[in-house]
Amino acid sequence: MAAVLREGECKNEELLLREWERYSKTSFLTGRGKEETKEPTQQMELKEQMIDHDTEDWQSNEVFEGLERIGGVDLSYIKGDEVNACASLVVLNYPDLKVVYEECQMVCLTTPYIPGFLAFRETPFLEEALKRLQQKDPSLLPQVIFADGNGILHHREFGVACHLGVLTDLPCVGVAKNLLHVNGLEEKDLLKEKALKSCEKSTKPIYVSVGHRISLDTALRLTHSCCKYRVPEPIRQLLSRILQRKNKAKINRIRNNFILCMQYLLLEMTARNTFL
């Protein structure tokens, strides 16, 4: 399913949700009267391009000499809203881990959620955010990206970190706060490889997986070096800004509702005085 919309512009929400419902009913089903969607084929084609080993000189260096910029990306959803979301990007310098660039932009989702194919819903907006940065100031483009989600720790071994990494051709690491239960994970004893106690202050692990152009060992070392708290700084700073954006949006909604109520009361009072 594809839709061409200008940024921030949404179709009628009810119409869009009906389209998604029809779309979901035919997803990944073949046979009489059913149309197979394009996502499985696209995902396999992209997966063939994924690189799961180090490709950059800084990755083989013990202190990551040569690494200067680290990015964090996420698409955050609004509770009770199935159409609108917030696409966010931050860039931090390294090793200081100070924010040098940030962008949070409301977007209109153009694809429904389908299990195993979440990246098709999220990555177009994250890729666009990186393209905007490339146009504004190429010198700030991150050399590696932390995605708030999974990489190869995924039912089809191709999560959002892999998808975004392949599309942008940038090294990418998936960092999840909760374990995605993939079939056979416990039997393969991979959990220990992917769980990381990020810092002494943290009592809960995070789950790190390869996205693109980076090895698991390097991804673990880099994640650990970026953790002041449980979550690595690119993602922690990202989530902090998303929370601020959501709180601001909530305050604006309350204010707008209050203004509408006052306008309504004023009209009622005016009408009553007129009739009196």
Backbone as CSV, one residue per row, in Angstrom:
resi,resn,N_x,N_y,N_z,CA_x,CA_y,CA_z,C_x,C_y,C_z
1,MET,0.858,-1.195,0.000,0.000,0.000,0.000,0.884,1.231,0.000
2,ALA,0.559,2.171,-0.822,1.349,3.398,-0.883,0.406,4.575,-0.982
3,ALA,0.831,5.674,-0.413,0.036,6.894,-0.496,0.982,8.057,-0.625
4,VAL,0.667,8.984,-1.517,1.508,10.165,-1.702,0.851,11.316,-0.962
5,LEU,1.489,11.729,0.124,0.957,12.818,0.935,2.061,13.797,1.237
6,ARG,1.733,15.054,1.257,2.706,16.046,1.707,2.897,15.885,3.204
7,GLU,4.078,16.268,3.672,4.406,16.084,5.071,3.412,16.818,5.962
8,GLY,2.903,16.072,6.962,1.974,16.665,7.907,0.541,16.655,7.431
9,GLU,0.311,16.192,6.172,-1.034,16.200,5.624,-1.613,14.797,5.700
10,CYS,-2.817,14.640,6.218,-3.452,13.342,6.356,-4.731,13.277,5.547
11,LYS,-5.011,12.087,5.069,-6.333,11.859,4.519,-7.338,11.916,5.655
12,ASN,-8.623,11.870,5.311,-9.636,11.708,6.329,-9.309,10.443,7.112
13,GLU,-9.203,10.572,8.445,-8.740,9.458,9.259,-9.632,8.234,9.130
14,GLU,-10.934,8.445,9.109,-11.860,7.319,9.007,-11.669,6.574,7.688
15,LEU,-11.489,7.315,6.598,-11.257,6.713,5.290,-9.953,5.933,5.285
16,LEU,-8.899,6.520,5.867,-7.600,5.874,5.905,-7.661,4.570,6.689
17,LEU,-8.352,4.578,7.823,-8.465,3.380,8.636,-9.235,2.281,7.911
18,ARG,-10.246,2.657,7.123,-10.991,1.672,6.344,-10.094,1.042,5.273
19,GLU,-9.249,1.875,4.652,-8.313,1.357,3.650,-7.349,0.362,4.289
20,TRP,-6.852,0.707,5.476,-5.928,-0.175,6.182,-6.591,-1.502,6.524
21,GLU,-7.845,-1.444,6.927,-8.565,-2.663,7.293,-8.683,-3.592,6.085
22,ARG,-9.048,-3.034,4.931,-9.144,-3.845,3.718,-7.773,-4.398,3.328
23,TYR,-6.768,-3.541,3.486,-5.399,-3.933,3.146,-4.927,-5.089,4.015
24,SER,-5.191,-5.018,5.328,-4.733,-6.033,6.258,-5.389,-7.379,5.990
25,LYS,-6.629,-7.364,5.519,-7.343,-8.613,5.266,-6.732,-9.394,4.112
26,THR,-6.051,-8.705,3.189,-5.448,-9.396,2.051,-3.943,-9.555,2.205
27,SER,-3.402,-9.119,3.316,-1.952,-9.135,3.483,-1.411,-10.556,3.573
28,PHE,-0.403,-10.834,2.762,0.353,-12.068,2.815,-0.506,-13.301,2.591
29,LEU,-1.681,-13.150,1.982,-2.535,-14.287,1.679,-2.549,-14.502,0.173
30,THR,-2.452,-15.742,-0.234,-2.513,-16.045,-1.650,-3.667,-17.001,-1.901
31,GLY,-4.064,-17.115,-3.150,-5.162,-18.017,-3.466,-6.275,-17.271,-4.150
32,ARG,-7.407,-17.910,-4.238,-8.533,-17.339,-4.962,-9.009,-16.028,-4.324
33,GLY,-9.072,-15.020,-5.150,-9.615,-13.750,-4.689,-8.705,-12.987,-3.753
34,LYS,-7.488,-13.482,-3.543,-6.574,-12.808,-2.631,-5.347,-12.327,-3.380
35,GLU,-4.857,-11.191,-2.962,-3.686,-10.605,-3.617,-2.541,-10.565,-2.624
36,GLU,-1.406,-11.109,-2.999,-0.252,-11.099,-2.112,0.395,-9.725,-2.139
37,THR,0.710,-9.190,-0.965,1.301,-7.860,-0.903,2.778,-7.907,-1.287
38,LYS,3.346,-6.758,-1.550,4.718,-6.680,-2.041,5.752,-6.720,-0.918
39,GLU,5.337,-6.516,0.351,6.295,-6.386,1.438,7.211,-7.592,1.618
40,PRO,6.709,-8.854,1.584,7.620,-9.980,1.783,8.758,-10.011,0.774
41,THR,8.450,-9.766,-0.501,9.479,-9.763,-1.539,10.471,-8.631,-1.329
42,GLN,9.974,-7.433,-1.020,10.865,-6.295,-0.782,11.769,-6.558,0.412
43,GLN,11.202,-7.134,1.458,11.999,-7.391,2.652,13.124,-8.378,2.360
44,MET,12.830,-9.412,1.587,13.865,-10.397,1.240,14.949,-9.768,0.379
45,GLU,14.545,-8.907,-0.542,15.532,-8.241,-1.404,16.459,-7.338,-0.591
46,LEU,15.875,-6.596,0.357,16.683,-5.727,1.210,17.584,-6.546,2.136
47,LYS,17.058,-7.650,2.631,17.828,-8.498,3.547,19.095,-9.032,2.891
48,GLU,19.017,-9.300,1.591,20.186,-9.799,0.865,21.309,-8.764,0.819
49,GLN,20.962,-7.489,1.013,21.971,-6.421,0.966,22.574,-6.117,2.336
50,MET,22.022,-6.720,3.380,22.485,-6.417,4.739,23.893,-6.966,4.968
51,ILE,24.717,-6.182,5.660,26.086,-6.573,6.004,26.169,-6.676,7.519
52,ASP,26.615,-7.821,8.028,26.634,-8.038,9.473,28.047,-8.053,10.056
53,HIS,28.973,-7.353,9.384,30.327,-7.247,9.914,30.811,-5.799,9.825
54,ASP,31.922,-5.514,10.482,32.459,-4.148,10.506,32.950,-3.731,9.124
55,THR,32.708,-2.463,8.805,33.121,-1.939,7.495,33.928,-0.644,7.611
56,GLU,33.996,-0.065,8.821,34.648,1.229,9.009,35.903,1.089,9.866
57,ASP,36.890,1.926,9.623,38.144,1.861,10.381,37.913,2.100,11.868
58,TRP,37.030,3.046,12.218,36.817,3.371,13.622,36.236,2.193,14.413
59,GLN,35.599,1.267,13.722,34.974,0.146,14.418,35.997,-0.829,14.996
60,SER,37.149,-0.913,14.372,38.177,-1.849,14.839,39.087,-1.235,15.887
61,ASN,38.915,0.056,16.140,39.750,0.747,17.121,39.164,0.569,18.521
62,GLU,40.010,0.324,19.492,39.551,0.041,20.855,38.737,1.186,21.441
63,VAL,39.105,2.424,21.132,38.390,3.593,21.677,37.594,4.303,20.580
64,PHE,37.376,3.629,19.486,36.597,4.161,18.355,37.163,5.472,17.822
65,GLU,38.480,5.523,17.712,39.122,6.717,17.162,38.642,6.950,15.732
66,GLY,38.227,8.188,15.442,37.693,8.525,14.132,36.183,8.656,14.140
67,LEU,35.557,8.159,15.202,34.112,8.297,15.327,33.803,9.639,15.989
68,GLU,33.016,10.464,15.329,32.729,11.813,15.833,31.244,12.102,16.022
69,ARG,30.373,11.382,15.292,28.934,11.680,15.350,28.114,10.394,15.409
70,ILE,27.181,10.374,16.353,26.303,9.222,16.535,24.857,9.700,16.492
71,GLY,24.018,8.996,15.744,22.618,9.384,15.625,21.686,8.463,16.386
72,GLY,20.511,8.971,16.691,19.443,8.174,17.291,18.151,8.470,16.564
73,VAL,17.372,7.430,16.242,16.121,7.635,15.508,14.992,6.830,16.144
74,ASP,13.776,7.358,15.994,12.605,6.643,16.499,11.353,7.248,15.884
75,LEU,10.345,6.411,15.715,9.014,6.880,15.343,8.115,6.589,16.534
76,SER,7.617,7.648,17.154,6.834,7.515,18.376,5.352,7.699,18.082
77,TYR,4.546,6.804,18.650,3.107,6.833,18.382,2.357,7.571,19.482
78,ILE,1.206,8.074,19.130,0.363,8.813,20.059,-0.758,7.896,20.523
79,LYS,-0.897,7.761,21.815,-1.908,6.860,22.373,-3.294,7.254,21.875
80,GLY,-4.012,6.259,21.325,-5.357,6.502,20.847,-5.432,7.092,19.449
81,ASP,-4.271,7.330,18.825,-4.231,7.913,17.481,-3.505,6.936,16.557
82,GLU,-4.210,6.365,15.605,-3.625,5.364,14.716,-3.077,5.958,13.426
83,VAL,-3.191,7.257,13.267,-2.817,7.886,12.008,-1.597,8.790,12.130
84,ASN,-1.476,9.513,13.239,-0.382,10.474,13.401,0.717,9.925,14.311
85,ALA,1.954,10.349,14.041,3.097,9.918,14.842,4.170,10.998,14.799
86,CYS,5.207,10.810,15.624,6.302,11.783,15.685,7.600,11.099,15.258
87,ALA,8.173,11.565,14.154,9.450,11.045,13.663,10.570,11.913,14.223
88,SER,11.531,11.274,14.883,12.563,12.038,15.592,13.970,11.563,15.240
89,LEU,14.868,12.530,15.214,16.286,12.278,14.951,17.120,13.174,15.843
90,VAL,18.119,12.606,16.490,19.105,13.404,17.211,20.499,12.967,16.768
91,VAL,21.436,13.892,16.827,22.838,13.582,16.546,23.664,14.077,17.725
92,LEU,24.520,13.215,18.243,25.394,13.552,19.358,26.845,13.488,18.892
93,ASN,27.679,14.342,19.484,29.097,14.200,19.187,29.671,13.061,20.032
94,TYR,30.815,12.561,19.621,31.442,11.445,20.330,32.916,11.766,20.533
95,PRO,33.431,11.532,21.732,32.864,10.779,22.853,32.111,11.617,23.893
96,ASP,31.943,12.919,23.673,31.309,13.767,24.690,29.825,13.464,24.874
97,LEU,29.183,12.972,23.824,27.760,12.620,23.862,26.867,13.832,24.150
98,LYS,27.195,14.949,23.514,26.372,16.155,23.600,25.556,16.301,22.316
99,VAL,24.315,16.718,22.457,23.436,16.853,21.295,23.881,18.030,20.427
100,VAL,24.096,17.757,19.140,24.497,18.817,18.202,23.418,19.076,17.150
101,TYR,22.431,18.198,17.085,21.327,18.383,16.123,20.122,17.601,16.622
102,GLU,18.944,18.178,16.424,17.716,17.470,16.789,16.575,17.903,15.887
103,GLU,15.678,16.959,15.630,14.488,17.247,14.834,13.366,16.320,15.277
104,CYS,12.222,16.892,15.583,11.012,16.134,15.882,9.915,16.671,14.977
105,GLN,9.329,15.801,14.180,8.344,16.262,13.216,7.134,15.332,13.209
106,MET,5.939,15.924,13.289,4.720,15.138,13.217,4.513,14.669,11.779
107,VAL,4.146,13.386,11.632,3.943,12.816,10.305,2.619,12.057,10.270
108,CYS,2.122,11.871,9.084,0.898,11.103,8.868,1.287,9.721,8.363
109,LEU,0.938,8.691,9.103,1.268,7.325,8.721,0.530,6.951,7.436
110,THR,1.223,6.260,6.561,0.636,5.906,5.272,0.480,4.405,5.085
111,THR,0.878,3.624,6.089,0.805,2.165,6.004,0.318,1.608,7.333
112,PRO,-0.543,0.594,7.320,-1.014,0.006,8.580,0.072,-0.828,9.239
113,TYR,-0.133,-1.155,10.506,0.810,-2.030,11.214,0.526,-3.481,10.847
114,ILE,1.557,-4.177,10.382,1.461,-5.605,10.096,2.618,-6.280,10.816
115,PRO,2.356,-7.258,11.711,3.421,-7.919,12.478,4.535,-8.448,11.582
116,GLY,5.774,-8.143,11.973,6.932,-8.590,11.215,7.376,-7.621,10.135
117,PHE,6.525,-6.620,9.849,6.838,-5.679,8.779,6.683,-4.230,9.256
118,LEU,6.937,-4.015,10.543,6.808,-2.678,11.121,7.722,-1.672,10.422
119,ALA,8.883,-2.137,9.960,9.847,-1.232,9.332,9.272,-0.535,8.106
120,PHE,8.364,-1.196,7.394,7.759,-0.561,6.224,6.888,0.626,6.633
121,ARG,6.439,0.617,7.857,5.617,1.721,8.364,6.491,2.868,8.861
122,GLU,7.659,2.534,9.420,8.454,3.541,10.125,9.609,4.135,9.321
123,THR,10.340,3.280,8.604,11.597,3.752,8.010,11.462,4.869,6.973
124,PRO,10.376,4.963,6.194,10.318,6.079,5.239,10.459,7.446,5.907
125,PHE,9.869,7.595,7.094,9.930,8.888,7.794,11.303,9.110,8.427
126,LEU,11.927,8.038,8.924,13.261,8.156,9.515,14.297,8.438,8.429
127,GLU,14.135,7.791,7.286,15.039,8.048,6.155,14.903,9.486,5.672
128,GLU,13.674,9.993,5.631,13.453,11.380,5.213,14.119,12.356,6.177
129,ALA,14.072,12.066,7.475,14.715,12.933,8.470,16.219,13.007,8.223
130,LEU,16.828,11.878,7.892,18.260,11.858,7.602,18.572,12.596,6.298
131,LYS,17.684,12.489,5.325,17.882,13.210,4.068,17.801,14.722,4.276
132,ARG,16.869,15.136,5.151,16.764,16.581,5.437,18.040,17.090,6.096
133,LEU,18.597,16.301,7.004,19.846,16.687,7.645,20.970,16.750,6.619
134,GLN,21.007,15.800,5.713,22.025,15.785,4.665,21.979,17.069,3.837
135,GLN,20.762,17.556,3.580,20.595,18.783,2.799,20.943,20.025,3.612
136,LYS,20.563,20.011,4.910,20.816,21.179,5.760,22.293,21.328,6.087
137,ASP,22.907,20.247,6.550,24.300,20.316,6.996,24.929,18.926,6.931
138,PRO,25.520,18.567,5.794,26.122,17.236,5.632,27.186,16.914,6.677
139,SER,27.807,17.958,7.243,28.868,17.719,8.223,28.340,17.119,9.520
140,LEU,27.010,17.175,9.717,26.417,16.626,10.940,25.815,15.234,10.737
141,LEU,25.895,14.713,9.535,25.325,13.393,9.273,26.020,12.350,10.149
142,PRO,25.257,11.531,10.884,25.878,10.564,11.795,26.661,9.488,11.053
143,GLN,27.711,8.985,11.698,28.517,7.901,11.136,27.953,6.536,11.528
144,VAL,27.099,6.526,12.522,26.429,5.300,12.954,25.105,5.713,13.590
145,ILE,24.105,4.868,13.451,22.773,5.180,13.965,22.331,4.144,14.977
146,PHE,21.783,4.620,16.089,21.102,3.757,17.044,19.601,3.857,16.760
147,ALA,18.980,2.717,16.497,17.538,2.690,16.279,16.860,2.130,17.521
148,ASP,15.791,2.803,17.954,15.035,2.339,19.112,14.162,1.166,18.661
149,GLY,14.770,0.000,18.554,14.092,-1.192,18.063,15.112,-2.286,17.813
150,ASN,14.737,-3.261,17.021,15.596,-4.418,16.795,16.248,-4.421,15.425
151,GLY,17.357,-5.156,15.342,18.024,-5.410,14.076,17.714,-6.834,13.646
152,ILE,18.725,-7.710,13.697,18.488,-9.098,13.304,17.761,-9.887,14.393
153,LEU,17.602,-9.297,15.561,16.786,-9.920,16.601,15.324,-9.670,16.235
154,HIS,14.837,-10.485,15.302,13.566,-10.220,14.637,13.059,-11.541,14.070
155,HIS,11.744,-11.674,13.930,11.168,-12.934,13.446,11.717,-13.336,12.088
156,ARG,12.045,-12.359,11.255,12.608,-12.643,9.929,14.055,-12.171,9.834
157,GLU,14.645,-11.917,10.992,16.035,-11.466,11.087,16.278,-10.204,10.258
158,PHE,15.281,-9.312,10.273,15.423,-8.062,9.523,14.482,-7.019,10.112
159,GLY,14.888,-6.475,11.259,14.080,-5.466,11.929,14.352,-4.070,11.408
160,VAL,13.809,-3.083,12.127,13.874,-1.698,11.654,15.315,-1.198,11.533
161,ALA,16.222,-1.653,12.420,17.620,-1.200,12.343,18.299,-1.722,11.082
162,CYS,17.953,-2.946,10.681,18.495,-3.496,9.431,17.918,-2.746,8.234
163,HIS,16.623,-2.564,8.255,15.910,-1.922,7.144,16.448,-0.508,6.898
164,LEU,16.546,0.269,7.978,17.025,1.645,7.846,18.490,1.676,7.441
165,GLY,19.283,0.763,8.008,20.696,0.718,7.667,20.932,0.455,6.187
166,VAL,20.195,-0.505,5.639,20.349,-0.834,4.218,19.897,0.327,3.340
167,LEU,18.777,0.951,3.689,18.253,2.048,2.872,19.188,3.255,2.871
168,THR,19.813,3.531,4.016,20.690,4.708,4.114,22.155,4.374,3.876
169,ASP,22.477,3.070,3.888,23.853,2.582,3.764,24.736,3.130,4.880
170,LEU,24.156,3.262,6.063,24.907,3.701,7.240,24.966,2.563,8.259
171,PRO,26.069,2.451,9.002,26.105,1.477,10.082,24.952,1.730,11.051
172,CYS,24.298,0.676,11.487,23.109,0.836,12.316,23.065,-0.255,13.378
173,VAL,22.649,0.147,14.582,22.539,-0.768,15.721,21.113,-0.728,16.246
174,GLY,20.550,-1.895,16.505,19.225,-1.960,17.108,19.343,-2.115,18.611
175,VAL,18.651,-1.263,19.362,18.648,-1.349,20.823,17.199,-1.359,21.299
176,ALA,16.795,-2.459,21.910,15.419,-2.596,22.399,15.415,-2.687,23.914
177,LYS,14.378,-2.119,24.515,14.259,-2.150,25.974,13.556,-3.409,26.455
178,ASN,12.860,-4.082,25.547,12.175,-5.322,25.877,12.575,-6.406,24.891
179,LEU,12.587,-7.635,25.360,13.003,-8.752,24.517,11.894,-9.163,23.575
180,LEU,12.214,-9.199,22.296,11.297,-9.732,21.303,11.497,-11.245,21.275
181,HIS,10.457,-11.986,21.601,10.576,-13.449,21.694,10.538,-14.058,20.299
182,VAL,11.727,-14.374,19.827,11.884,-14.979,18.512,11.961,-16.485,18.686
183,ASN,11.308,-17.222,17.818,11.313,-18.687,17.908,12.729,-19.235,17.915
184,GLY,13.008,-20.085,18.905,14.309,-20.737,18.972,15.389,-19.930,19.641
185,LEU,15.079,-18.736,20.131,16.106,-17.883,20.722,16.749,-18.536,21.934
186,GLU,15.909,-19.083,22.835,16.443,-19.692,24.035,17.249,-20.944,23.708
187,GLU,16.724,-21.753,22.755,17.410,-22.984,22.402,18.771,-22.711,21.777
188,LYS,18.859,-21.617,20.996,20.123,-21.284,20.342,21.089,-20.583,21.290
189,ASP,20.611,-20.300,22.488,21.440,-19.653,23.513,21.978,-18.305,23.035
190,LEU,21.129,-17.594,22.259,21.558,-16.289,21.751,21.216,-15.155,22.702
191,LEU,20.366,-15.434,23.678,19.931,-14.372,24.577,21.112,-13.721,25.289
192,LYS,22.066,-14.540,25.742,23.211,-13.996,26.465,24.053,-13.088,25.579
193,GLU,24.076,-13.377,24.293,24.866,-12.553,23.377,24.225,-11.194,23.155
194,LYS,22.901,-11.136,23.252,22.198,-9.926,22.861,21.720,-9.091,24.039
195,ALA,21.767,-9.669,25.262,21.374,-8.906,26.443,22.584,-8.198,27.007
196,LEU,22.378,-6.966,27.418,23.495,-6.166,27.912,23.069,-5.375,29.126
197,LYS,23.789,-5.559,30.240,23.594,-4.673,31.383,24.450,-3.445,31.095
198,SER,23.791,-2.361,30.733,24.485,-1.241,30.114,25.348,-0.423,31.068
199,CYS,24.949,-0.344,32.333,25.746,0.419,33.297,25.446,-0.065,34.705
200,GLU,26.281,0.329,35.653,26.126,-0.133,37.024,24.836,0.353,37.662
201,LYS,24.317,1.498,37.189,23.099,2.062,37.769,21.848,1.317,37.309
202,SER,21.995,0.490,36.284,20.832,-0.168,35.697,20.631,-1.562,36.282
203,THR,19.376,-1.902,36.549,19.045,-3.244,37.043,18.401,-4.083,35.940
204,LYS,17.996,-3.442,34.835,17.365,-4.161,33.725,18.289,-4.145,32.513
205,PRO,18.335,-5.241,31.767,19.179,-5.259,30.570,18.519,-4.554,29.395
206,ILE,19.299,-4.298,28.377,18.769,-3.871,27.082,19.191,-4.939,26.083
207,TYR,18.589,-4.931,24.910,18.830,-5.990,23.936,19.381,-5.390,22.654
208,VAL,20.634,-5.710,22.389,21.375,-5.112,21.288,21.480,-6.118,20.148
209,SER,21.234,-5.661,18.934,21.392,-6.549,17.779,21.948,-5.773,16.591
210,VAL,22.589,-6.504,15.716,23.201,-5.920,14.524,22.115,-5.391,13.595
211,GLY,22.352,-4.186,13.063,21.454,-3.632,12.066,22.070,-3.725,10.681
212,HIS,23.211,-3.068,10.487,23.856,-3.048,9.174,25.272,-2.512,9.327
213,ARG,26.202,-3.109,8.621,27.601,-2.656,8.535,28.264,-2.518,9.902
214,ILE,27.992,-3.469,10.781,28.625,-3.488,12.099,28.508,-4.910,12.657
215,SER,29.519,-5.347,13.386,29.478,-6.677,13.991,28.803,-6.603,15.354
216,LEU,28.381,-7.759,15.862,27.733,-7.780,17.166,28.685,-7.323,18.259
217,ASP,29.947,-7.772,18.191,30.923,-7.382,19.205,31.108,-5.862,19.231
218,THR,31.245,-5.252,18.057,31.417,-3.800,17.991,30.156,-3.083,18.438
219,ALA,28.999,-3.614,18.064,27.731,-3.005,18.474,27.598,-3.005,19.994
220,LEU,28.009,-4.092,20.627,27.946,-4.174,22.091,28.917,-3.192,22.733
221,ARG,30.147,-3.141,22.231,31.144,-2.227,22.795,30.712,-0.777,22.639
222,LEU,30.197,-0.447,21.463,29.786,0.925,21.202,28.598,1.306,22.076
223,THR,27.638,0.413,22.192,26.466,0.691,23.032,26.897,0.928,24.469
224,HIS,27.765,0.091,24.965,28.235,0.241,26.352,28.950,1.568,26.537
225,SER,29.721,1.990,25.546,30.473,3.249,25.673,29.554,4.469,25.622
226,CYS,28.318,4.280,25.143,27.376,5.398,25.010,26.350,5.429,26.141
227,CYS,26.510,4.557,27.130,25.514,4.465,28.197,25.978,5.172,29.473
228,LYS,25.283,6.243,29.819,25.440,6.849,31.138,24.408,6.248,32.094
229,TYR,23.301,5.844,31.520,22.226,5.201,32.258,21.880,3.913,31.513
230,ARG,20.688,3.382,31.733,20.336,2.101,31.115,20.345,2.167,29.592
231,VAL,19.733,3.211,29.035,19.585,3.333,27.583,20.718,4.191,27.030
232,PRO,21.330,3.805,25.909,22.409,4.622,25.333,21.937,6.044,25.041
233,GLU,22.849,6.998,25.185,22.496,8.409,25.124,21.755,8.839,23.854
234,PRO,22.128,8.361,22.665,21.363,8.805,21.489,19.877,8.497,21.605
235,ILE,19.535,7.346,22.154,18.128,6.979,22.306,17.519,7.658,23.526
236,ARG,18.288,7.781,24.602,17.763,8.441,25.808,17.439,9.910,25.531
237,GLN,18.334,10.594,24.835,18.082,11.989,24.481,16.888,12.103,23.541
238,LEU,16.778,11.140,22.652,15.662,11.093,21.710,14.335,10.960,22.455
239,LEU,14.259,9.997,23.374,13.024,9.750,24.122,12.658,10.935,24.995
240,SER,13.665,11.617,25.545,13.410,12.791,26.360,12.742,13.888,25.549
241,ARG,13.227,14.094,24.328,12.647,15.128,23.461,11.264,14.752,22.962
242,ILE,11.058,13.466,22.707,9.739,13.005,22.292,8.728,13.233,23.407
243,LEU,9.140,12.942,24.648,8.254,13.154,25.791,7.903,14.629,25.923
244,GLN,8.890,15.505,25.753,8.626,16.942,25.807,7.655,17.362,24.714
245,ARG,7.825,16.801,23.525,6.950,17.139,22.396,5.515,16.677,22.684
246,LYS,5.398,15.466,23.239,4.070,14.941,23.553,3.395,15.768,24.643
247,ASN,4.165,16.145,25.665,3.596,16.963,26.742,3.145,18.321,26.206
248,LYS,3.953,18.890,25.311,3.589,20.175,24.720,2.316,20.042,23.887
249,ALA,2.227,18.930,23.125,1.038,18.694,22.312,-0.192,18.514,23.200
250,LYS,-0.005,17.828,24.331,-1.115,17.617,25.261,-1.588,18.938,25.851
251,ILE,-0.633,19.786,26.238,-0.972,21.100,26.787,-1.699,21.942,25.740
252,ASN,-1.221,21.865,24.495,-1.874,22.625,23.417,-3.302,22.155,23.184
253,ARG,-3.509,20.828,23.262,-4.867,20.300,23.082,-5.787,20.782,24.193
254,ILE,-5.277,20.764,25.431,-6.075,21.227,26.571,-6.399,22.713,26.413
255,ARG,-5.400,23.490,26.010,-5.600,24.927,25.819,-6.613,25.202,24.708
256,ASN,-6.464,24.472,23.597,-7.392,24.668,22.489,-8.821,24.284,22.868
257,ASN,-8.953,23.190,23.623,-10.286,22.782,24.080,-10.890,23.828,25.008
258,PHE,-10.046,24.400,25.857,-10.515,25.440,26.782,-10.991,26.667,25.997
259,ILE,-10.200,27.051,24.978,-10.569,28.207,24.159,-11.897,27.958,23.448
260,LEU,-12.065,26.744,22.914,-13.313,26.408,22.235,-14.501,26.464,23.185
261,CYS,-14.288,25.973,24.398,-15.362,26.009,25.405,-15.733,27.449,25.756
262,MET,-14.717,28.295,25.913,-14.971,29.688,26.253,-15.692,30.406,25.113
263,GLN,-15.287,30.094,23.888,-15.953,30.703,22.726,-17.422,30.270,22.661
264,TYR,-17.661,28.994,22.958,-19.024,28.489,22.949,-19.870,29.177,24.021
265,LEU,-19.294,29.315,25.229,-20.017,29.987,26.314,-20.304,31.448,25.970
266,LEU,-19.322,32.092,25.338,-19.499,33.488,24.950,-20.631,33.626,23.919
267,LEU,-20.678,32.708,22.979,-21.756,32.723,21.988,-23.110,32.495,22.641
268,GLU,-23.148,31.569,23.615,-24.405,31.296,24.323,-24.863,32.530,25.085
269,MET,-23.916,33.175,25.791,-24.262,34.375,26.553,-24.737,35.486,25.629
270,THR,-24.047,35.649,24.483,-24.428,36.669,23.516,-25.823,36.412,22.975
271,ALA,-26.091,35.142,22.664,-27.417,34.775,22.140,-28.518,35.063,23.153
272,ARG,-28.263,34.748,24.411,-29.276,34.973,25.458,-29.529,36.458,25.639
273,ASN,-28.465,37.278,25.648,-28.637,38.726,25.802,-29.404,39.314,24.622
274,THR,-29.157,38.743,23.435,-29.857,39.225,22.242,-31.357,38.996,22.359
275,PHE,-31.718,37.809,22.823,-33.133,37.490,22.943,-33.795,38.237,24.110
276,LEU,-32.991,38.534,25.121,-33.535,39.306,26.252,-33.839,40.739,25.817
